[in-house]
Amino acid sequence: MTTTKPKRLTTSAMIASFADPGQRTTSAPFGHALAALAESDQRVVGLTADLGKYTDMHVFAAAHPDRFFQMGMAEQLLFGAAAGMAEVGLVPFASTYSVFAARRAYDFLCLDIAEPGLNVNIVGGLPGLTTGYGPSHQATEDIAIFRGMPNLTIVDPCDSVDIEQAVPQLAASDGPTYLRLLRGKVPTVLDEYDYTFRLGEAAVLRGGRDVVLISSGLMTMRALQAAEELAAHNVDAAVVHTPTIKPFDAKTVLAEVDTDRLAVTLENHTVVGGLFETVASAAVRAGLSRRVVPIGLPDEFLAAGALPTLHDRYGLSRDKVVQTVLAELSS
């Protein structure tokens, strides 16, 4: 008698999209936004460290080959060259993976770019849990590393709308910036709300009487999804989007925290040194005695695997966000 073995369930790190099936997306919003900006600003140049295809810089390279510079696998050289270009009046956008920018080339960014306050825009791909390839690629602590660097602006965009609107504002900003890049087919979410990206400002996307969800990056998408699902549980949730982590818009955020509602932060980053601690620190400085519940990645090296599996495992999925909020309300 022949028996058929049950099919083995597998999970693959190749499943690398956090977009939901059927969700509206925009292809390579950063690359197209940078290429469009370069049409009107001759100072804009693009550089990468052998990762043009994987940071959407290839779109800019095809449109402006004479203003694109391939630096090879040398992140320190990438930032040093970008600093030199900024010194002579160009506006460079330098792309690599976030892990390489934060861990491998920190000193060059700090002393060559931030200390003199140069207009260099660092574009970091695969921030947080946007890849399944494990700790070597998952920049779960990049904001924590960069928050302590003087002069550096940090932006954590939610979707294609944020990215497209942020690029020209980053170029117009006098000092250095760090953009947590969402690449490839990026969800398009914020066009359904009365929202415009403004560098340094948070935005209340929806009001709610029971809970306030304070989020950044792709977790704003999850916060909005969770708010819709919470309504089915008779829970009215507000969502505050904080795309700029530094400088932080404490005025807008603390006005939402200083209420009787449950306050929850959501971030695609370790709970150490990111949005949660930014909000908590601002609250303490302002003398607010409010409890803030963090939803974020744990203080540990994460597993490899498919993104849907990992997001559910580490609490970033819509369902896990809803479960966390309901549990807090019932406790």
FILOFI-315435 format. One record per residue (C-alpha): residue number from 1; z, x, y. Coordinates in Angstrom, 1 decimal. Layout:
N
NODE/i/Z/X/Y
NODE/NUM/Z/X/Y
...
This chain:
331
NODE/i/Z/X/Y
NODE/1/0.0/0.0/0.0
NODE/2/-1.0/1.4/3.4
NODE/3/1.4/1.0/6.3
NODE/4/0.4/1.3/9.9
NODE/5/2.7/3.3/12.0
NODE/6/3.8/1.7/15.3
NODE/7/2.0/3.0/18.3
NODE/8/4.0/5.6/20.1
NODE/9/4.8/4.8/23.7
NODE/10/4.0/7.6/26.0
NODE/11/4.4/8.3/29.7
NODE/12/2.1/10.5/31.7
NODE/13/2.6/12.5/34.9
NODE/14/-1.1/11.8/35.5
NODE/15/-0.1/8.3/36.6
NODE/16/0.5/9.5/40.1
NODE/17/0.0/6.4/42.3
NODE/18/2.9/4.4/43.7
NODE/19/0.5/1.6/44.8
NODE/20/0.9/-1.7/43.0
NODE/21/-2.0/-2.9/40.9
NODE/22/-4.4/-4.8/43.2
NODE/23/-2.6/-3.7/46.3
NODE/24/-4.8/-3.0/49.4
NODE/25/-5.2/0.7/50.0
NODE/26/-7.0/3.1/52.3
NODE/27/-8.7/6.2/51.0
NODE/28/-7.5/9.6/52.5
NODE/29/-6.2/8.1/55.8
NODE/30/-5.0/11.5/57.0
NODE/31/-8.3/13.3/56.4
NODE/32/-10.3/10.6/58.2
NODE/33/-7.8/10.4/61.1
NODE/34/-7.9/14.1/61.6
NODE/35/-11.7/14.2/61.5
NODE/36/-11.9/11.4/64.0
NODE/37/-9.4/13.1/66.3
NODE/38/-11.4/16.3/66.2
NODE/39/-14.4/14.5/67.6
NODE/40/-12.6/13.9/70.9
NODE/41/-10.4/17.0/70.9
NODE/42/-12.2/20.3/70.5
NODE/43/-8.9/22.2/70.1
NODE/44/-8.1/20.6/66.7
NODE/45/-8.5/22.8/63.7
NODE/46/-7.5/22.4/60.0
NODE/47/-6.1/24.9/57.6
NODE/48/-5.0/24.7/54.0
NODE/49/-3.6/27.0/51.3
NODE/50/-6.1/26.2/48.5
NODE/51/-5.1/22.5/48.5
NODE/52/-7.8/20.9/50.6
NODE/53/-8.7/18.3/48.0
NODE/54/-5.1/17.5/47.2
NODE/55/-4.0/17.0/50.8
NODE/56/-7.1/15.1/52.0
NODE/57/-8.0/18.1/54.2
NODE/58/-11.4/18.2/52.4
NODE/59/-12.5/15.2/54.5
NODE/60/-11.9/17.2/57.7
NODE/61/-13.6/20.2/56.2
NODE/62/-16.7/18.3/55.4
NODE/63/-16.9/16.8/58.9
NODE/64/-16.0/20.0/60.8
NODE/65/-16.7/23.0/58.6
NODE/66/-16.7/25.4/61.5
NODE/67/-13.1/24.4/62.4
NODE/68/-11.7/24.5/58.8
NODE/69/-10.0/27.6/57.4
NODE/70/-9.2/28.1/53.7
NODE/71/-6.3/30.5/53.5
NODE/72/-6.0/30.7/49.8
NODE/73/-2.7/30.6/47.8
NODE/74/-0.7/32.2/50.7
NODE/75/1.5/29.7/52.4
NODE/76/3.2/32.4/54.6
NODE/77/-0.2/33.5/55.8
NODE/78/-1.2/29.8/56.4
NODE/79/1.7/29.3/58.8
NODE/80/1.3/32.7/60.5
NODE/81/-2.4/32.1/61.1
NODE/82/-1.6/28.6/62.4
NODE/83/0.9/30.1/64.8
NODE/84/-1.6/32.5/66.1
NODE/85/-4.2/29.7/66.7
NODE/86/-1.6/27.7/68.6
NODE/87/-0.8/30.7/70.8
NODE/88/-4.4/30.8/72.0
NODE/89/-4.5/27.0/72.8
NODE/90/-5.8/25.5/69.5
NODE/91/-4.0/22.5/67.9
NODE/92/-3.7/23.4/64.2
NODE/93/-2.9/21.1/61.3
NODE/94/-1.9/23.2/58.3
NODE/95/-1.7/21.4/54.9
NODE/96/0.0/22.4/51.7
NODE/97/2.5/20.8/49.2
NODE/98/5.9/20.0/50.7
NODE/99/7.6/22.2/48.1
NODE/100/5.7/25.2/49.3
NODE/101/6.2/24.5/53.0
NODE/102/9.9/23.9/52.6
NODE/103/10.8/26.5/49.9
NODE/104/8.2/29.2/50.0
NODE/105/7.3/29.6/53.7
NODE/106/10.4/28.3/55.5
NODE/107/11.0/31.6/57.4
NODE/108/7.5/31.7/58.8
NODE/109/7.7/28.2/60.0
NODE/110/11.1/28.8/61.5
NODE/111/10.5/32.0/63.4
NODE/112/6.7/32.0/64.0
NODE/113/6.3/28.3/64.9
NODE/114/9.6/26.5/65.7
NODE/115/11.4/29.2/67.6
NODE/116/8.6/29.6/70.1
NODE/117/8.0/25.9/70.1
NODE/118/4.3/26.0/69.2
NODE/119/2.1/23.0/68.7
NODE/120/1.6/23.5/64.9
NODE/121/1.5/20.4/62.7
NODE/122/2.6/21.0/59.1
NODE/123/1.3/18.5/56.6
NODE/124/3.2/18.4/53.4
NODE/125/1.8/16.7/50.3
NODE/126/3.7/15.2/47.4
NODE/127/7.0/14.5/49.3
NODE/128/9.9/13.2/47.3
NODE/129/9.0/11.3/44.1
NODE/130/5.2/11.0/44.7
NODE/131/4.3/13.2/41.7
NODE/132/5.3/13.1/38.1
NODE/133/5.1/16.9/37.6
NODE/134/8.7/17.7/37.8
NODE/135/10.9/19.8/40.1
NODE/136/8.2/22.5/40.7
NODE/137/6.2/19.8/42.6
NODE/138/8.7/17.2/43.7
NODE/139/9.9/17.9/47.2
NODE/140/13.0/15.8/46.9
NODE/141/15.0/17.9/49.4
NODE/142/12.4/18.8/52.1
NODE/143/14.0/16.7/54.9
NODE/144/17.4/18.2/54.1
NODE/145/15.9/21.7/54.4
NODE/146/14.0/20.9/57.6
NODE/147/16.5/18.8/59.5
NODE/148/18.5/21.8/60.6
NODE/149/15.5/23.6/62.1
NODE/150/15.6/23.4/65.9
NODE/151/12.5/22.0/67.7
NODE/152/10.9/20.5/64.6
NODE/153/9.9/16.8/64.6
NODE/154/10.0/15.2/61.1
NODE/155/7.8/12.1/60.3
NODE/156/8.0/10.1/57.1
NODE/157/5.2/7.5/57.2
NODE/158/5.2/4.3/55.2
NODE/159/1.5/3.8/54.7
NODE/160/-2.1/4.3/55.9
NODE/161/-1.4/2.6/59.2
NODE/162/1.5/4.9/60.0
NODE/163/-0.6/8.0/59.1
NODE/164/-3.7/7.0/61.1
NODE/165/-1.7/6.2/64.2
NODE/166/0.6/9.2/63.8
NODE/167/-2.0/12.0/63.7
NODE/168/-3.1/11.8/67.4
NODE/169/0.5/11.5/68.5
NODE/170/1.5/14.6/66.5
NODE/171/-1.4/16.5/68.1
NODE/172/-0.2/15.4/71.5
NODE/173/3.4/16.4/70.9
NODE/174/4.2/19.7/72.5
NODE/175/6.3/21.3/69.7
NODE/176/5.9/21.7/65.9
NODE/177/5.8/18.7/63.6
NODE/178/6.2/18.1/59.9
NODE/179/4.4/15.1/58.3
NODE/180/5.4/13.9/54.8
NODE/181/1.9/13.2/53.6
NODE/182/0.8/10.2/51.5
NODE/183/-2.6/11.1/50.1
NODE/184/-5.4/9.6/48.1
NODE/185/-5.5/5.8/48.0
NODE/186/-2.6/5.0/50.2
NODE/187/-1.2/1.5/50.5
NODE/188/-2.0/-0.5/53.7
NODE/189/1.1/-2.6/54.5
NODE/190/2.1/-2.5/58.2
NODE/191/-1.0/-4.1/59.6
NODE/192/0.6/-7.4/58.5
NODE/193/3.4/-6.9/60.9
NODE/194/3.6/-6.7/64.7
NODE/195/3.9/-2.9/64.4
NODE/196/2.6/0.2/66.2
NODE/197/3.7/3.7/65.3
NODE/198/5.4/5.4/68.2
NODE/199/6.7/8.9/67.7
NODE/200/10.4/9.0/67.8
NODE/201/11.0/5.3/67.6
NODE/202/12.2/3.0/64.9
NODE/203/10.9/-0.6/64.6
NODE/204/12.5/-3.8/63.3
NODE/205/9.8/-5.3/61.1
NODE/206/11.6/-8.5/60.1
NODE/207/15.0/-10.0/60.9
NODE/208/17.6/-11.3/58.5
NODE/209/21.1/-12.6/58.6
NODE/210/22.6/-11.2/55.3
NODE/211/21.4/-7.7/54.8
NODE/212/19.7/-5.0/56.9
NODE/213/17.5/-2.5/55.0
NODE/214/17.0/0.7/56.9
NODE/215/14.1/2.6/55.4
NODE/216/11.6/5.4/55.8
NODE/217/8.4/6.5/54.1
NODE/218/7.1/4.6/51.1
NODE/219/10.5/3.0/50.8
NODE/220/9.7/0.8/53.8
NODE/221/7.0/-0.8/51.6
NODE/222/9.6/-1.3/48.9
NODE/223/12.1/-2.7/51.4
NODE/224/9.6/-5.3/52.6
NODE/225/8.8/-6.2/49.0
NODE/226/12.5/-6.5/48.1
NODE/227/13.1/-8.6/51.2
NODE/228/10.5/-11.1/49.9
NODE/229/12.1/-11.2/46.5
NODE/230/15.7/-11.5/47.8
NODE/231/14.7/-14.6/49.7
NODE/232/14.3/-16.3/46.2
NODE/233/18.0/-15.5/45.8
NODE/234/18.8/-17.1/49.1
NODE/235/19.4/-13.7/50.7
NODE/236/17.9/-13.1/54.1
NODE/237/17.1/-9.4/54.6
NODE/238/16.1/-7.6/57.7
NODE/239/13.9/-4.4/57.5
NODE/240/14.1/-1.5/60.0
NODE/241/11.4/1.1/59.6
NODE/242/12.4/4.6/60.8
NODE/243/9.2/6.8/60.4
NODE/244/10.6/9.5/62.7
NODE/245/13.6/11.2/61.0
NODE/246/14.0/13.8/63.8
NODE/247/14.4/13.0/66.6
NODE/248/16.2/10.0/65.3
NODE/249/16.2/6.6/67.1
NODE/250/19.9/6.0/66.8
NODE/251/19.9/3.3/69.5
NODE/252/17.6/1.0/67.6
NODE/253/19.0/1.7/64.2
NODE/254/22.7/1.5/65.2
NODE/255/22.1/-1.8/66.9
NODE/256/21.1/-3.2/63.5
NODE/257/24.0/-1.4/61.6
NODE/258/26.7/-2.6/64.0
NODE/259/26.8/-6.2/62.6
NODE/260/28.6/-8.0/59.7
NODE/261/25.6/-7.7/57.5
NODE/262/25.4/-5.3/54.5
NODE/263/23.7/-2.1/55.6
NODE/264/21.5/-0.3/53.1
NODE/265/19.4/2.8/53.6
NODE/266/16.3/3.4/51.4
NODE/267/14.5/6.8/51.2
NODE/268/12.1/8.7/48.9
NODE/269/14.4/11.7/49.2
NODE/270/17.7/12.9/47.8
NODE/271/20.7/11.1/49.3
NODE/272/21.9/14.5/50.4
NODE/273/20.7/15.5/53.9
NODE/274/18.1/12.7/54.4
NODE/275/17.9/9.3/56.0
NODE/276/21.3/8.1/54.7
NODE/277/23.2/11.0/56.1
NODE/278/21.2/10.8/59.3
NODE/279/22.3/7.2/59.8
NODE/280/25.9/7.8/58.6
NODE/281/26.2/10.7/61.0
NODE/282/24.8/8.7/64.0
NODE/283/27.2/5.9/63.2
NODE/284/30.2/8.2/63.1
NODE/285/29.2/9.9/66.4
NODE/286/28.9/6.5/68.0
NODE/287/32.4/5.4/66.7
NODE/288/31.1/2.7/64.3
NODE/289/33.2/2.0/61.3
NODE/290/30.6/0.4/59.1
NODE/291/29.9/1.0/55.4
NODE/292/26.3/2.1/54.6
NODE/293/25.0/1.9/51.0
NODE/294/22.4/4.6/50.1
NODE/295/19.4/4.0/47.9
NODE/296/17.7/7.3/47.3
NODE/297/17.1/10.0/44.7
NODE/298/20.1/11.6/43.0
NODE/299/21.3/15.1/43.8
NODE/300/19.7/16.6/40.7
NODE/301/16.4/18.0/39.5
NODE/302/14.3/15.0/38.4
NODE/303/12.4/14.4/35.2
NODE/304/8.6/14.5/34.8
NODE/305/6.6/11.5/33.9
NODE/306/4.6/8.5/35.2
NODE/307/5.6/7.4/38.7
NODE/308/6.3/3.8/37.8
NODE/309/8.6/4.9/35.1
NODE/310/10.4/7.4/37.3
NODE/311/10.7/5.1/40.3
NODE/312/12.4/2.5/38.1
NODE/313/14.6/5.2/36.4
NODE/314/15.8/6.6/39.8
NODE/315/16.2/3.3/41.6
NODE/316/13.2/3.3/43.9
NODE/317/11.3/0.4/42.4
NODE/318/11.3/-3.0/44.0
NODE/319/13.3/-4.5/41.1
NODE/320/15.9/-1.8/41.2
NODE/321/16.3/-2.2/45.0
NODE/322/16.8/-6.0/44.6
NODE/323/19.3/-5.4/41.8
NODE/324/21.3/-2.9/43.9
NODE/325/21.4/-5.3/46.9
NODE/326/22.5/-8.3/44.9
NODE/327/25.2/-6.2/43.1
NODE/328/26.6/-5.0/46.5
NODE/329/26.6/-8.6/47.8
NODE/330/28.5/-9.9/44.8
NODE/331/31.1/-7.1/44.7
